[in-house]
Amino acid sequence: MSIGELACSYATLILTDDGIPVTAEKIATILKAANVECESYWPGLFAKLAEKKNIEDLIVNVGAGGGAAPAVSAPVAGGGAAAAAPPPEEKKEEPKEESDDDMGFSLFD
């Protein structure tokens, strides 16, 4: 993350927290007041994001994770119940480690 991107993130949060509509000009004003230089496209990108997404919702849902897996629906009454059940997991035997006794000698003989 570049400094300009981080600064625009903070400026967007400041504007949202104060209840001020987020625009590219207002983000640029905050950056200028903070003496932060950034590429000219960052304020516009963050302003477009603020138009499309509710920033407060993004803050509240920051730990919610991205896309969740869709829930599996229950099978419809009929013959589909057996097909919907997952197959039982097969238990795999792990090979036993060989001990010194199996080789006919011991470290302490």
C-alpha positions as CSV (number, residue, x, y, z in Angstrom):
1,M,0.0,0.0,0.0
2,S,1.4,3.3,-1.0
3,I,1.5,6.4,1.2
4,G,-1.0,8.1,-1.0
5,E,-3.4,5.2,-0.8
6,L,-3.1,5.1,3.0
7,A,-3.6,8.8,3.3
8,C,-6.7,8.7,1.1
9,S,-8.0,5.9,3.3
10,Y,-7.6,8.0,6.4
11,A,-9.1,11.1,4.7
12,T,-12.1,9.1,3.7
13,L,-12.5,7.8,7.2
14,I,-12.2,11.3,8.6
15,L,-14.9,12.7,6.2
16,T,-17.2,9.7,6.9
17,D,-16.8,10.1,10.7
18,D,-17.6,13.8,10.5
19,G,-20.7,13.1,8.4
20,I,-19.3,15.1,5.4
21,P,-19.9,13.7,1.9
22,V,-16.7,12.2,0.5
23,T,-15.6,13.9,-2.7
24,A,-12.2,13.9,-4.4
25,E,-11.8,17.6,-3.7
26,K,-12.4,17.2,0.0
27,I,-10.0,14.3,0.2
28,A,-7.4,16.4,-1.6
29,T,-8.0,19.3,0.8
30,I,-7.3,17.0,3.8
31,L,-4.2,15.6,2.2
32,K,-3.0,19.2,1.4
33,A,-3.6,20.3,5.0
34,A,-1.7,17.2,6.3
35,N,1.1,18.0,3.8
36,V,0.8,14.6,2.1
37,E,1.6,14.3,-1.5
38,C,0.0,11.5,-3.5
39,E,-0.8,10.6,-7.1
40,S,-3.7,12.6,-8.4
41,Y,-5.9,9.6,-9.2
42,W,-6.1,8.3,-5.6
43,P,-8.6,10.9,-4.2
44,G,-10.9,10.3,-7.2
45,L,-10.8,6.5,-6.8
46,F,-11.7,6.8,-3.1
47,A,-14.5,9.2,-3.8
48,K,-16.0,6.8,-6.3
49,L,-15.7,4.0,-3.8
50,A,-17.5,6.1,-1.2
51,E,-20.3,6.8,-3.8
52,K,-20.9,3.1,-4.4
53,K,-20.3,1.6,-0.9
54,N,-21.3,2.8,2.5
55,I,-18.0,3.4,4.3
56,E,-19.6,2.9,7.8
57,D,-20.8,-0.6,6.7
58,L,-17.3,-1.4,5.5
59,I,-15.9,-0.4,8.9
60,V,-18.5,-2.4,10.8
61,N,-18.0,-5.5,8.7
62,V,-14.2,-5.4,8.5
63,G,-13.7,-8.7,10.3
64,A,-16.7,-10.4,8.6
65,G,-14.5,-11.9,5.9
66,G,-15.1,-11.9,2.2
67,G,-17.5,-14.1,0.4
68,A,-18.9,-16.8,2.5
69,A,-19.7,-20.2,1.0
70,P,-23.3,-20.6,0.1
71,A,-25.4,-22.7,2.4
72,V,-26.4,-26.1,1.2
73,S,-30.1,-26.5,0.9
74,A,-31.9,-29.5,2.2
75,P,-32.9,-32.0,-0.5
76,V,-36.5,-31.9,-1.7
77,A,-38.7,-34.8,-0.6
78,G,-38.0,-37.7,-2.9
79,G,-35.1,-39.9,-3.9
80,G,-32.5,-37.2,-3.5
81,A,-31.7,-37.7,0.2
82,A,-29.2,-40.5,-0.4
83,A,-27.3,-38.6,-3.0
84,A,-27.0,-35.5,-0.8
85,A,-25.3,-37.3,2.1
86,P,-21.5,-37.0,1.9
87,P,-19.6,-40.3,1.7
88,P,-18.1,-41.4,5.0
89,E,-14.4,-40.7,5.4
90,E,-12.1,-43.7,5.2
91,K,-9.6,-44.0,8.0
92,K,-6.1,-44.3,6.8
93,E,-3.7,-46.3,8.9
94,E,-0.4,-44.5,9.4
95,P,2.7,-46.6,9.0
96,K,4.3,-47.5,12.3
97,E,7.8,-46.2,12.8
98,E,10.4,-48.8,13.0
99,S,12.1,-49.1,16.3
100,D,15.6,-50.2,17.1
101,D,14.3,-53.5,18.4
102,D,12.9,-54.3,14.9
103,M,16.4,-53.9,13.4
104,G,18.1,-56.2,15.7
105,F,20.3,-53.7,17.4
106,S,20.0,-50.9,19.9
107,L,21.8,-47.6,20.4
108,F,22.8,-48.6,23.9
109,D,24.0,-52.2,23.3
